[in-house]
Amino acid sequence: MTKRQTYTKEFKIEAVRLLEESEKSGMEISRELGIRRNQLYKWQKELQSKG
């Protein structure tokens, strides 16, 4: 069984910043970062709700 990967708050913020400011798709960014696309969108939603 694999151990769950944990990501720092800074990593999440940077990933969401790339998603919002880049012309790349969420799929491209998630592949580059080695994360699942739905996780990237989940972080975006969480950060937007927290302000």
N, C-alpha and C positions, 0 to 999 in steps of 0.2 A: 504494500500500500504506500502511495506516495505522500510525502508531507506537503501540507498546504503552503503555498508561497505567500509571504506577507510583503506588502509594499509600503514604503514610507509615505507620509503625507506629501512630501515634496515631489516624489515620483508621480503620485496621482495628480497633483496640481499641474505638473509639467505635461503629463500625458493629455490632460483635458485642454490645456493651453494649445498644444499642438493640434488637437482636434478642431478647436474653434478658430485658430488663426491660420492654419495651413490650408492649402488647396487640395491636400490629399484626402482620400476617403478614410472613414473610420476603419475599414478593413486594412488598408495599407498601413496606417499608423499602428494598429494593433499587431500586425505581423512584424513590423520593425521593432516593436517593444517586447514582443514575445508574450503578449497577453491575449485573452479572448476579447472579441469585439464587444460582446454584451457587457463585459466587465468595464470597458472604457466608457460606454454610455451610462452605466450605473454610477460610476464615479462622477460623470458630468452632472447627472441628475442630483446626486448628493451635494455636490459643491454649489450648485445653483440654489438649492433649497436652504443651505446654510448661509449663503450670501457671500 
